[in-house]
Amino acid sequence: MTKKVVLHVLAIGFALYLVVPFYWIVNLSFMHEVDAASVPPHFLPDNPTPANYLGFVNPSTDQALVGSNAVGDTPYALLNSLVVAFSTAVVNLVLGTFAAYSFSRIQFRGSQLLLIVYLLTRMVPGIAIIIPFYLVMRTLDLLDTYGALILSYTTFALPITIWILKDYFRTVPRELEDAARVDRCGWFRMMWTVFLPISAPGLVAAAIFSFMTAWNEFMFALFMTSSISSQTIPVIAANFATDLNTQVTLMAAAGVLAVVPPLVLVLICQRLIVQGMAAGSVKG
């Protein structure tokens, strides 16, 4: 009985730890700036207003001054983040599928060592490689473009993508591939019509991981981009905090907008994500 009570208390505490910060920024986003700065704090807005969200479409004079027009740049930054994150997920799935299938189906000397090397690349801190990345992108004339971000984020996410898919692919019975070959299916047709549909949970889990990696990354986006044509939402969100004119309610509204797309994506795909991660964790 005591153990069950302790587990419930810990579960409730962990849930509050996750939910309360998001509730607080949603609460602030519907407040007036005066109410947000009041002491004691308001746990519910006295006079809720959508003005902070409408400002991203048609900013007022005061809002336009925040963070060098960070308010006006936010919609473009959200679009940039969607393009970069979606493209990163697609590229990772394509490359990761071929690599993971090879590791799961083909036995060759040094395969396990190669997988470990892939994983060890994720242990290198980003700050240690950002200058070489910058120089390479400058040489390729890719600075301040989607390409620089997509290539960078693909290198971050691909090792984990390969590990997730490799373990999941090993759960797919080889007999299904053999049956497809008996029916005269070529390899690409077998992959498209048989193997990949069965592997959908693993593919979704890997895609969501790649998407979130690209969506949340800040440091490389800050170094690689210099204009709103390619800057992502983490870079623009950082501009809201200035010494001269910081509006907490606007910053909170931008935070809500930045959280909504990945949150909706995870909620829609949560069943497949759990299946993919669970299957990949028990097979090695």
Backbone as CSV, one residue per row, in Angstrom:
resi,resn,N_x,N_y,N_z,CA_x,CA_y,CA_z,C_x,C_y,C_z
1,MET,0.831,-1.208,0.000,0.000,0.000,0.000,0.868,1.260,0.000
2,THR,1.886,1.285,0.858,2.777,2.441,0.936,3.508,2.657,-0.380
3,LYS,3.957,1.541,-0.985,4.667,1.622,-2.256,3.779,2.223,-3.332
4,LYS,2.492,1.820,-3.346,1.567,2.332,-4.352,1.318,3.826,-4.154
5,VAL,1.194,4.254,-2.910,0.983,5.679,-2.627,2.190,6.499,-3.069
6,VAL,3.389,5.989,-2.759,4.607,6.699,-3.144,4.706,6.819,-4.661
7,LEU,4.373,5.735,-5.375,4.415,5.759,-6.837,3.425,6.771,-7.402
8,HIS,2.225,6.821,-6.824,1.232,7.793,-7.290,1.678,9.220,-7.024
9,VAL,2.274,9.448,-5.855,2.764,10.798,-5.529,3.875,11.206,-6.490
10,LEU,4.797,10.274,-6.766,5.884,10.571,-7.694,5.345,10.823,-9.099
11,ALA,4.356,10.043,-9.522,3.771,10.224,-10.851,3.088,11.582,-10.965
12,ILE,2.349,11.956,-9.924,1.675,13.262,-9.933,2.701,14.389,-9.933
13,GLY,3.748,14.231,-9.125,4.795,15.250,-9.083,5.489,15.409,-10.427
14,PHE,5.775,14.294,-11.087,6.425,14.352,-12.395,5.496,14.977,-13.426
15,ALA,4.200,14.638,-13.364,3.228,15.230,-14.291,3.142,16.743,-14.106
16,LEU,3.120,17.189,-12.850,3.087,18.632,-12.587,4.355,19.307,-13.087
17,TYR,5.489,18.626,-12.918,6.777,19.164,-13.384,6.751,19.411,-14.893
18,LEU,6.042,18.553,-15.630,5.962,18.701,-17.083,4.883,19.684,-17.509
19,VAL,3.755,19.665,-16.817,2.584,20.423,-17.273,2.603,21.880,-16.805
20,VAL,3.035,22.122,-15.565,2.936,23.476,-14.997,3.702,24.522,-15.814
21,PRO,4.946,24.275,-16.258,5.627,25.305,-17.064,4.877,25.655,-18.338
22,PHE,4.314,24.629,-19.022,3.555,24.915,-20.246,2.269,25.674,-19.913
23,TYR,1.597,25.284,-18.821,0.402,26.024,-18.413,0.741,27.485,-18.126
24,TRP,1.891,27.710,-17.511,2.248,29.071,-17.119,2.494,29.967,-18.333
25,ILE,3.159,29.454,-19.362,3.383,30.310,-20.530,2.076,30.528,-21.291
26,VAL,1.187,29.518,-21.301,-0.131,29.729,-21.919,-0.899,30.796,-21.143
27,ASN,-0.836,30.713,-19.827,-1.503,31.698,-18.971,-0.962,33.111,-19.229
28,LEU,0.360,33.246,-19.272,0.971,34.553,-19.525,0.620,35.088,-20.908
29,SER,0.494,34.196,-21.876,0.264,34.645,-23.256,-1.083,35.327,-23.436
30,PHE,-2.015,35.100,-22.521,-3.337,35.737,-22.612,-3.488,36.902,-21.639
31,MET,-2.395,37.310,-20.996,-2.433,38.416,-20.037,-2.012,39.725,-20.685
32,HIS,-2.410,40.827,-20.040,-1.824,42.124,-20.340,-0.472,42.211,-19.632
33,GLU,0.413,43.028,-20.164,1.768,43.117,-19.610,1.746,43.554,-18.149
34,VAL,0.805,44.421,-17.773,0.707,44.897,-16.386,0.361,43.740,-15.452
35,ASP,-0.574,42.881,-15.886,-0.970,41.744,-15.041,0.170,40.741,-14.912
36,ALA,0.937,40.557,-15.972,2.037,39.601,-15.932,3.128,40.027,-14.960
37,ALA,3.276,41.329,-14.771,4.324,41.836,-13.885,3.836,42.063,-12.458
38,SER,2.574,41.759,-12.176,2.014,42.038,-10.856,2.513,41.050,-9.813
39,VAL,2.519,41.478,-8.568,2.889,40.650,-7.425,1.763,40.759,-6.398
40,PRO,1.197,39.624,-5.938,1.508,38.234,-6.303,1.060,37.916,-7.731
41,PRO,1.600,36.844,-8.319,1.256,36.523,-9.706,-0.185,36.068,-9.858
42,HIS,-0.734,36.268,-11.047,-2.092,35.838,-11.372,-2.020,34.438,-11.994
43,PHE,-2.671,33.490,-11.357,-2.655,32.127,-11.887,-3.719,31.920,-12.955
44,LEU,-4.612,32.897,-13.077,-5.563,32.955,-14.182,-5.642,34.404,-14.628
45,PRO,-5.673,34.666,-15.928,-5.749,36.063,-16.380,-7.079,36.710,-15.991
46,ASP,-7.000,37.914,-15.400,-8.219,38.615,-15.002,-9.023,39.065,-16.217
47,ASN,-8.331,39.583,-17.205,-8.985,40.046,-18.431,-8.261,39.418,-19.627
48,PRO,-8.608,38.170,-19.978,-7.889,37.489,-21.072,-7.960,38.285,-22.378
49,THR,-6.865,38.316,-23.087,-6.814,39.042,-24.354,-6.024,38.246,-25.393
50,PRO,-6.517,38.210,-26.630,-5.753,37.551,-27.700,-4.769,38.490,-28.392
51,ALA,-4.581,39.687,-27.827,-3.770,40.712,-28.500,-2.341,40.245,-28.745
52,ASN,-1.810,39.440,-27.818,-0.425,38.990,-27.991,-0.282,38.088,-29.212
53,TYR,-1.307,37.288,-29.501,-1.257,36.424,-30.689,-1.580,37.206,-31.954
54,LEU,-2.523,38.135,-31.867,-2.857,38.948,-33.036,-1.678,39.820,-33.455
55,GLY,-0.799,40.130,-32.492,0.365,40.944,-32.812,1.313,40.288,-33.795
56,PHE,1.300,38.962,-33.859,2.168,38.283,-34.818,1.678,38.450,-36.253
57,VAL,0.401,38.777,-36.397,-0.161,39.023,-37.728,-0.110,40.508,-38.069
58,ASN,-0.476,41.333,-37.079,-0.508,42.779,-37.298,0.045,43.470,-36.052
59,PRO,1.369,43.529,-35.897,1.957,44.073,-34.669,1.698,45.561,-34.511
60,SER,1.481,45.962,-33.263,1.353,47.384,-32.954,2.731,48.033,-32.982
61,THR,2.754,49.349,-32.792,4.028,50.075,-32.820,4.962,49.593,-31.712
62,ASP,4.411,49.397,-30.507,5.235,48.934,-29.386,5.722,47.512,-29.615
63,GLN,4.841,46.664,-30.143,5.230,45.271,-30.373,6.304,45.150,-31.449
64,ALA,6.224,46.006,-32.458,7.201,45.940,-33.551,8.604,46.306,-33.088
65,LEU,8.709,47.025,-31.974,10.018,47.428,-31.468,10.718,46.337,-30.664
66,VAL,9.970,45.301,-30.283,10.537,44.256,-29.433,11.516,43.407,-30.233
67,GLY,12.750,43.333,-29.766,13.736,42.435,-30.342,13.978,42.602,-31.813
68,SER,14.078,43.849,-32.302,14.348,44.106,-33.718,13.316,43.422,-34.615
69,ASN,12.054,43.671,-34.307,10.923,43.131,-35.068,10.824,41.612,-34.955
70,ALA,11.132,41.081,-33.787,11.000,39.641,-33.577,9.554,39.188,-33.729
71,VAL,8.615,40.068,-33.363,7.194,39.729,-33.470,6.811,39.499,-34.933
72,GLY,7.202,40.420,-35.797,6.878,40.275,-37.216,7.616,39.124,-37.880
73,ASP,8.787,38.765,-37.352,9.576,37.680,-37.943,9.119,36.298,-37.500
74,THR,8.342,36.215,-36.423,7.965,34.913,-35.867,7.217,34.018,-36.855
75,PRO,6.199,34.506,-37.592,5.525,33.607,-38.558,6.476,33.041,-39.608
76,TYR,7.403,33.859,-40.101,8.367,33.378,-41.095,9.319,32.364,-40.472
77,ALA,9.700,32.605,-39.209,10.595,31.675,-38.524,9.915,30.322,-38.298
78,LEU,8.614,30.349,-37.978,7.874,29.094,-37.822,7.831,28.312,-39.134
79,LEU,7.617,29.027,-40.233,7.617,28.366,-41.542,8.996,27.779,-41.853
80,ASN,10.045,28.553,-41.564,11.404,28.048,-41.783,11.669,26.788,-40.953
81,SER,11.223,26.807,-39.700,11.430,25.644,-38.834,10.689,24.425,-39.369
82,LEU,9.465,24.626,-39.844,8.701,23.510,-40.400,9.396,22.918,-41.623
83,VAL,9.875,23.792,-42.513,10.547,23.320,-43.727,11.818,22.552,-43.370
84,VAL,12.630,23.129,-42.492,13.904,22.508,-42.129,13.675,21.194,-41.375
85,ALA,12.764,21.200,-40.399,12.523,20.005,-39.596,11.919,18.882,-40.444
86,PHE,10.945,19.225,-41.292,10.330,18.206,-42.148,11.354,17.635,-43.133
87,SER,12.147,18.512,-43.737,13.163,18.046,-44.693,14.206,17.172,-44.006
88,THR,14.611,17.562,-42.800,15.573,16.751,-42.046,15.014,15.371,-41.751
89,ALA,13.734,15.313,-41.360,13.109,14.021,-41.069,13.076,13.131,-42.310
90,VAL,12.735,13.723,-43.464,12.652,12.944,-44.706,14.031,12.418,-45.110
91,VAL,15.038,13.298,-45.093,16.393,12.882,-45.475,16.902,11.799,-44.531
92,ASN,16.652,11.955,-43.240,17.086,10.951,-42.269,16.398,9.615,-42.493
93,LEU,15.104,9.649,-42.818,14.389,8.397,-43.058,14.934,7.673,-44.280
94,VAL,15.186,8.420,-45.345,15.685,7.796,-46.572,17.059,7.171,-46.330
95,LEU,17.995,7.962,-45.816,19.350,7.445,-45.576,19.357,6.390,-44.472
96,GLY,18.600,6.653,-43.405,18.578,5.723,-42.278,17.950,4.387,-42.636
97,THR,16.940,4.392,-43.512,16.292,3.136,-43.909,17.262,2.228,-44.648
98,PHE,17.992,2.781,-45.619,18.957,1.965,-46.366,20.047,1.427,-45.433
99,ALA,20.576,2.301,-44.574,21.660,1.872,-43.681,21.164,0.855,-42.661
100,ALA,20.011,1.135,-42.049,19.491,0.236,-41.017,19.115,-1.124,-41.592
101,TYR,18.562,-1.150,-42.808,18.229,-2.422,-43.432,19.495,-3.250,-43.662
102,SER,20.554,-2.594,-44.093,21.814,-3.300,-44.318,22.350,-3.899,-43.027
103,PHE,22.297,-3.120,-41.947,22.811,-3.624,-40.672,21.930,-4.733,-40.099
104,SER,20.636,-4.692,-40.375,19.730,-5.682,-39.795,19.660,-6.971,-40.589
105,ARG,20.005,-6.917,-41.875,19.827,-8.092,-42.722,21.136,-8.676,-43.258
106,ILE,22.181,-7.871,-43.306,23.439,-8.328,-43.897,24.487,-8.470,-42.799
107,GLN,25.037,-9.644,-42.676,26.085,-9.892,-41.693,27.454,-9.664,-42.351
108,PHE,28.214,-8.736,-41.823,29.548,-8.503,-42.354,30.491,-8.148,-41.206
109,ARG,31.763,-8.396,-41.416,32.752,-8.183,-40.369,32.851,-6.693,-40.017
110,GLY,32.811,-6.408,-38.730,32.947,-5.029,-38.262,31.651,-4.246,-38.225
111,SER,30.514,-4.907,-38.465,29.242,-4.177,-38.492,28.912,-3.566,-37.131
112,GLN,29.130,-4.338,-36.048,28.822,-3.821,-34.717,29.752,-2.667,-34.354
113,LEU,31.029,-2.789,-34.732,31.986,-1.715,-34.467,31.589,-0.454,-35.221
114,LEU,31.132,-0.615,-36.448,30.721,0.536,-37.238,29.508,1.222,-36.622
115,LEU,28.578,0.432,-36.106,27.416,1.007,-35.428,27.837,1.797,-34.191
116,ILE,28.777,1.256,-33.447,29.262,1.962,-32.246,29.960,3.259,-32.637
117,VAL,30.716,3.236,-33.721,31.384,4.453,-34.195,30.352,5.503,-34.557
118,TYR,29.275,5.081,-35.254,28.194,6.011,-35.581,27.657,6.673,-34.306
119,LEU,27.417,5.830,-33.302,26.833,6.352,-32.067,27.812,7.250,-31.318
120,LEU,29.096,6.923,-31.376,30.096,7.735,-30.687,30.191,9.143,-31.265
121,THR,29.828,9.303,-32.540,29.867,10.647,-33.128,28.907,11.597,-32.418
122,ARG,27.871,11.048,-31.777,26.916,11.901,-31.051,27.488,12.373,-29.716
123,MET,28.614,11.810,-29.308,29.216,12.225,-28.047,30.104,13.450,-28.212
124,VAL,30.372,13.828,-29.455,31.184,15.024,-29.700,30.310,16.255,-29.484
125,PRO,30.676,17.164,-28.598,29.844,18.360,-28.356,29.763,19.235,-29.599
126,GLY,28.597,19.817,-29.804,28.383,20.647,-30.987,29.345,21.813,-31.089
127,ILE,29.696,22.393,-29.941,30.582,23.555,-29.950,31.962,23.199,-30.504
128,ALA,32.324,21.907,-30.447,33.657,21.490,-30.919,33.719,21.387,-32.436
129,ILE,32.568,21.256,-33.090,32.575,21.064,-34.540,31.882,22.197,-35.291
130,ILE,31.403,23.195,-34.576,30.619,24.221,-35.257,31.485,25.075,-36.194
131,ILE,32.736,25.347,-35.809,33.612,26.132,-36.683,33.934,25.369,-37.973
132,PRO,34.344,24.080,-37.893,34.537,23.335,-39.149,33.277,23.288,-40.012
133,PHE,32.123,23.105,-39.380,30.870,23.100,-40.137,30.666,24.441,-40.831
134,TYR,30.927,25.510,-40.105,30.741,26.849,-40.678,31.649,27.043,-41.896
135,LEU,32.909,26.622,-41.779,33.854,26.787,-42.883,33.445,25.947,-44.096
136,VAL,32.953,24.731,-43.831,32.503,23.876,-44.940,31.309,24.504,-45.641
137,MET,30.340,24.990,-44.875,29.146,25.595,-45.476,29.496,26.874,-46.231
138,ARG,30.474,27.621,-45.714,30.899,28.825,-46.433,31.560,28.452,-47.755
139,THR,32.372,27.398,-47.746,33.010,26.938,-48.980,31.974,26.481,-50.004
140,LEU,30.930,25.817,-49.522,29.870,25.337,-50.414,28.848,26.412,-50.748
141,ASP,29.049,27.620,-50.213,28.125,28.738,-50.437,26.702,28.402,-49.965
142,LEU,26.615,27.779,-48.800,25.320,27.379,-48.252,24.927,28.155,-47.007
143,LEU,25.759,29.104,-46.577,25.409,29.876,-45.392,24.106,30.645,-45.616
144,ASP,23.313,30.747,-44.560,22.026,31.440,-44.595,21.063,30.789,-45.598
145,THR,21.102,29.456,-45.676,20.166,28.712,-46.521,19.610,27.531,-45.725
146,TYR,18.492,26.989,-46.221,17.941,25.777,-45.615,18.943,24.631,-45.688
147,GLY,19.696,24.566,-46.793,20.608,23.449,-47.010,21.621,23.295,-45.898
148,ALA,22.160,24.412,-45.403,23.155,24.347,-44.327,22.560,23.719,-43.073
149,LEU,21.341,24.100,-42.739,20.702,23.560,-41.539,20.323,22.098,-41.725
150,ILE,19.770,21.759,-42.890,19.338,20.380,-43.129,20.536,19.428,-43.094
151,LEU,21.641,19.804,-43.745,22.833,18.962,-43.727,23.391,18.811,-42.313
152,SER,23.419,19.915,-41.568,23.937,19.866,-40.200,23.079,18.968,-39.317
153,TYR,21.767,19.168,-39.362,20.869,18.403,-38.494,20.815,16.932,-38.888
154,THR,21.001,16.650,-40.178,21.019,15.249,-40.610,22.189,14.506,-39.977
155,THR,23.344,15.162,-39.881,24.501,14.511,-39.261,24.260,14.248,-37.777
156,PHE,23.446,15.097,-37.115,23.152,14.885,-35.697,22.193,13.716,-35.503
157,ALA,21.157,13.668,-36.329,20.065,12.722,-36.102,20.294,11.359,-36.740
158,LEU,21.116,11.281,-37.781,21.238,10.034,-38.534,21.743,8.854,-37.700
159,PRO,22.774,9.010,-36.840,23.218,7.845,-36.053,22.107,7.243,-35.198
160,ILE,21.333,8.085,-34.510,20.241,7.567,-33.677,19.150,6.966,-34.552
161,THR,18.884,7.596,-35.698,17.887,7.056,-36.621,18.254,5.653,-37.058
162,ILE,19.523,5.447,-37.383,19.982,4.119,-37.808,19.791,3.101,-36.691
163,TRP,20.121,3.476,-35.460,19.969,2.545,-34.340,18.506,2.203,-34.107
164,ILE,17.625,3.192,-34.140,16.194,2.927,-33.923,15.652,1.988,-34.997
165,LEU,15.941,2.308,-36.262,15.402,1.510,-37.363,16.053,0.132,-37.433
166,LYS,17.347,0.061,-37.149,18.021,-1.238,-37.194,17.381,-2.221,-36.238
167,ASP,17.129,-1.784,-35.008,16.519,-2.676,-34.026,15.083,-3.025,-34.397
168,TYR,14.368,-2.054,-34.962,12.979,-2.355,-35.337,12.928,-3.293,-36.533
169,PHE,13.793,-3.081,-37.512,13.794,-3.929,-38.704,14.069,-5.392,-38.355
170,ARG,14.830,-5.614,-37.287,15.122,-6.996,-36.883,13.891,-7.709,-36.334
171,THR,12.848,-6.959,-35.990,11.605,-7.591,-35.517,10.720,-8.028,-36.675
172,VAL,11.011,-7.594,-37.883,10.208,-7.972,-39.053,10.654,-9.350,-39.529
173,PRO,9.745,-10.325,-39.612,10.132,-11.680,-40.022,10.717,-11.717,-41.436
174,ARG,11.791,-12.455,-41.593,12.393,-12.607,-42.913,11.470,-13.355,-43.868
175,GLU,10.564,-14.165,-43.307,9.668,-14.950,-44.157,8.805,-14.067,-45.049
176,LEU,8.468,-12.868,-44.578,7.661,-11.957,-45.396,8.435,-11.512,-46.636
177,GLU,9.725,-11.256,-46.469,10.545,-10.889,-47.622,10.690,-12.062,-48.581
178,ASP,10.872,-13.256,-48.011,11.000,-14.437,-48.866,9.727,-14.682,-49.661
179,ALA,8.579,-14.491,-49.010,7.309,-14.684,-49.703,7.143,-13.670,-50.834
180,ALA,7.580,-12.437,-50.586,7.484,-11.409,-51.624,8.384,-11.746,-52.807
181,ARG,9.549,-12.295,-52.535,10.458,-12.667,-53.622,9.901,-13.839,-54.428
182,VAL,9.235,-14.758,-53.729,8.600,-15.873,-54.435,7.539,-15.352,-55.397
183,ASP,6.861,-14.280,-54.995,5.854,-13.655,-55.860,6.469,-12.722,-56.891
184,ARG,7.795,-12.817,-57.072,8.538,-12.070,-58.082,8.545,-10.553,-57.829
185,CYS,8.577,-10.194,-56.572,8.730,-8.774,-56.216,10.219,-8.422,-56.226
186,GLY,10.555,-7.328,-56.890,11.908,-6.822,-56.792,12.157,-6.234,-55.416
187,TRP,13.432,-5.910,-55.136,13.760,-5.413,-53.795,13.035,-4.117,-53.478
188,PHE,13.033,-3.167,-54.398,12.382,-1.884,-54.127,10.875,-2.060,-53.954
189,ARG,10.273,-2.913,-54.781,8.833,-3.137,-54.645,8.518,-3.843,-53.338
190,MET,9.361,-4.815,-52.960,9.171,-5.501,-51.691,9.262,-4.524,-50.526
191,MET,10.255,-3.619,-50.574,10.399,-2.627,-49.511,9.177,-1.720,-49.437
192,TRP,8.682,-1.273,-50.598,7.603,-0.289,-50.638,6.258,-0.889,-50.249
193,THR,6.005,-2.134,-50.679,4.675,-2.720,-50.482,4.587,-3.643,-49.273
194,VAL,5.736,-4.167,-48.808,5.702,-5.142,-47.721,6.463,-4.648,-46.489
195,PHE,7.731,-4.379,-46.670,8.612,-4.140,-45.525,8.315,-2.807,-44.830
196,LEU,8.259,-1.719,-45.583,8.078,-0.402,-44.964,6.708,-0.234,-44.301
197,PRO,5.598,-0.716,-44.913,4.317,-0.606,-44.199,4.317,-1.319,-42.852
198,ILE,4.963,-2.487,-42.785,5.032,-3.209,-41.517,5.892,-2.440,-40.506
199,SER,6.879,-1.726,-41.020,7.822,-0.996,-40.156,7.355,0.416,-39.823
200,ALA,6.094,0.732,-40.100,5.594,2.099,-39.903,5.840,2.654,-38.494
201,PRO,5.594,1.886,-37.413,5.868,2.450,-36.073,7.317,2.871,-35.884
202,GLY,8.256,2.052,-36.344,9.672,2.408,-36.217,10.028,3.613,-37.053
203,LEU,9.465,3.687,-38.264,9.728,4.833,-39.142,9.184,6.119,-38.533
204,VAL,7.988,6.043,-37.957,7.393,7.236,-37.339,8.218,7.687,-36.138
205,ALA,8.656,6.744,-35.309,9.474,7.094,-34.140,10.763,7.779,-34.577
206,ALA,11.414,7.235,-35.608,12.658,7.827,-36.102,12.406,9.198,-36.718
207,ALA,11.287,9.339,-37.446,10.964,10.623,-38.079,10.688,11.694,-37.030
208,ILE,9.941,11.336,-35.989,9.641,12.300,-34.924,10.917,12.725,-34.210
209,PHE,11.806,11.769,-33.960,13.086,12.106,-33.325,13.866,13.096,-34.188
210,SER,13.947,12.835,-35.496,14.677,13.728,-36.397,14.009,15.098,-36.453
211,PHE,12.690,15.109,-36.508,11.940,16.368,-36.550,12.221,17.206,-35.305
212,MET,12.163,16.574,-34.130,12.373,17.304,-32.884,13.807,17.790,-32.765
213,THR,14.764,16.997,-33.245,16.164,17.417,-33.220,16.342,18.715,-33.998
214,ALA,15.764,18.768,-35.195,15.890,19.963,-36.031,15.073,21.124,-35.475
215,TRP,13.907,20.841,-34.919,13.017,21.903,-34.443,13.618,22.643,-33.247
216,ASN,14.278,21.926,-32.363,14.746,22.516,-31.106,16.159,23.096,-31.178
217,GLU,16.918,22.762,-32.223,18.330,23.157,-32.252,18.487,24.674,-32.381
218,PHE,19.411,25.216,-31.607,19.603,26.668,-31.564,20.981,27.112,-32.036
219,MET,22.034,26.471,-31.534,23.387,26.990,-31.729,23.784,27.020,-33.205
220,PHE,23.577,25.905,-33.921,23.964,25.872,-35.328,23.105,26.824,-36.154
221,ALA,21.817,26.936,-35.806,20.944,27.873,-36.513,21.412,29.313,-36.316
222,LEU,21.910,29.611,-35.116,22.400,30.960,-34.841,23.649,31.277,-35.658
223,PHE,24.550,30.291,-35.800,25.798,30.507,-36.533,25.603,30.474,-38.041
224,MET,24.728,29.600,-38.514,24.617,29.345,-39.949,23.676,30.298,-40.671
225,THR,22.829,31.017,-39.935,21.841,31.893,-40.577,22.041,33.333,-40.119
226,SER,21.652,34.247,-40.989,21.817,35.667,-40.659,20.621,36.521,-41.069
227,SER,19.628,35.936,-41.712,18.452,36.699,-42.133,17.206,35.853,-41.921
228,ILE,16.066,36.506,-41.987,14.802,35.817,-41.740,14.461,34.848,-42.863
229,SER,15.208,34.873,-43.949,14.949,33.931,-45.038,15.233,32.495,-44.625
230,SER,16.044,32.304,-43.581,16.348,30.940,-43.141,16.397,30.781,-41.624
231,GLN,16.280,31.855,-40.857,16.344,31.741,-39.401,15.132,30.977,-38.867
232,THR,15.374,30.097,-37.895,14.323,29.259,-37.334,13.784,29.871,-36.046
233,ILE,12.740,29.259,-35.515,12.040,29.839,-34.376,12.907,29.933,-33.116
234,PRO,13.840,28.998,-32.805,14.668,29.212,-31.611,15.508,30.484,-31.686
235,VAL,16.003,30.823,-32.882,16.821,32.034,-33.038,15.966,33.279,-32.829
236,ILE,14.799,33.314,-33.451,13.929,34.487,-33.323,13.391,34.602,-31.906
237,ALA,13.072,33.475,-31.275,12.563,33.519,-29.900,13.586,34.126,-28.951
238,ALA,14.868,33.887,-29.199,15.906,34.467,-28.351,15.951,35.985,-28.466
239,ASN,15.465,36.529,-29.590,15.497,37.981,-29.782,14.479,38.721,-28.928
240,PHE,13.509,37.999,-28.363,12.489,38.662,-27.555,13.050,39.214,-26.256
241,ALA,14.121,38.618,-25.757,14.732,39.079,-24.508,15.786,40.131,-24.833
242,THR,15.450,41.392,-24.576,16.379,42.496,-24.813,16.474,43.348,-23.562
243,ASP,17.523,44.143,-23.500,17.702,45.031,-22.350,16.762,46.225,-22.397
244,LEU,16.336,46.614,-23.595,15.571,47.849,-23.747,14.067,47.639,-23.644
245,ASN,13.552,46.588,-24.266,12.101,46.439,-24.323,11.728,44.968,-24.360
246,THR,11.572,44.365,-23.197,11.188,42.962,-23.101,9.741,42.870,-22.645
247,GLN,8.901,42.236,-23.457,7.504,42.018,-23.103,7.295,40.532,-22.831
248,VAL,7.064,40.226,-21.563,6.957,38.831,-21.137,5.785,38.137,-21.809
249,THR,4.676,38.844,-21.974,3.487,38.224,-22.560,3.707,37.859,-24.028
250,LEU,4.392,38.701,-24.760,4.708,38.394,-26.152,5.662,37.204,-26.238
251,MET,6.632,37.187,-25.340,7.580,36.078,-25.315,6.853,34.768,-25.019
252,ALA,5.890,34.821,-24.095,5.114,33.623,-23.766,4.275,33.171,-24.958
253,ALA,3.664,34.105,-25.671,2.868,33.757,-26.845,3.737,33.112,-27.924
254,ALA,4.934,33.646,-28.113,5.862,33.043,-29.076,6.255,31.644,-28.634
255,GLY,6.435,31.448,-27.330,6.763,30.120,-26.822,5.654,29.115,-27.075
256,VAL,4.409,29.548,-26.899,3.271,28.660,-27.169,3.235,28.278,-28.644
257,LEU,3.416,29.264,-29.516,3.404,28.981,-30.956,4.533,28.034,-31.346
258,ALA,5.671,28.149,-30.665,6.810,27.276,-30.977,6.579,25.847,-30.507
259,VAL,5.781,25.678,-29.456,5.540,24.350,-28.888,4.428,23.611,-29.629
260,VAL,3.447,24.351,-30.155,2.242,23.718,-30.702,2.520,22.731,-31.844
261,PRO,3.293,23.085,-32.900,3.470,22.128,-34.008,4.044,20.772,-33.584
262,PRO,5.186,20.721,-32.857,5.678,19.397,-32.449,4.751,18.688,-31.474
263,LEU,4.054,19.456,-30.624,3.121,18.847,-29.672,1.973,18.157,-30.403
264,VAL,1.403,18.846,-31.391,0.310,18.258,-32.173,0.799,17.021,-32.921
265,LEU,1.992,17.100,-33.479,2.556,15.968,-34.223,2.730,14.754,-33.322
266,VAL,3.240,14.973,-32.120,3.456,13.861,-31.183,2.123,13.280,-30.723
267,LEU,1.131,14.131,-30.458,-0.175,13.640,-30.021,-0.843,12.796,-31.106
268,ILE,-0.696,13.206,-32.355,-1.300,12.456,-33.458,-0.629,11.094,-33.627
269,CYS,0.686,11.058,-33.456,1.458,9.839,-33.745,1.886,9.099,-32.492
270,GLN,1.318,9.421,-31.335,1.852,8.871,-30.090,1.788,7.345,-30.036
271,ARG,0.737,6.738,-30.576,0.624,5.280,-30.532,1.746,4.623,-31.341
272,LEU,2.003,5.150,-32.531,3.066,4.598,-33.367,4.444,4.851,-32.753
273,ILE,4.608,6.013,-32.102,5.894,6.331,-31.472,6.200,5.332,-30.358
274,VAL,5.198,5.054,-29.509,5.397,4.115,-28.405,5.705,2.726,-28.941
275,GLN,4.973,2.294,-29.976,5.224,0.968,-30.557,6.635,0.888,-31.139
276,GLY,7.024,1.930,-31.868,8.338,1.913,-32.503,9.464,1.919,-31.508
277,MET,9.375,2.774,-30.478,10.443,2.843,-29.496,10.493,1.593,-28.629
278,ALA,9.320,1.030,-28.291,9.285,-0.170,-27.456,9.882,-1.363,-28.200
279,ALA,9.482,-1.534,-29.466,10.001,-2.658,-30.247,11.501,-2.515,-30.466
280,GLY,11.954,-1.288,-30.715,13.380,-1.064,-30.945,14.225,-1.231,-29.706
281,SER,13.594,-1.139,-28.522,14.383,-1.213,-27.289,14.546,-2.633,-26.779
282,VAL,13.693,-3.554,-27.238,13.787,-4.915,-26.720,14.489,-5.859,-27.689
283,LYS,14.727,-5.398,-28.909,15.437,-6.230,-29.879,16.778,-5.598,-30.181
284,GLY,17.857,-6.330,-30.127,19.160,-5.744,-30.403,20.019,-6.628,-31.249
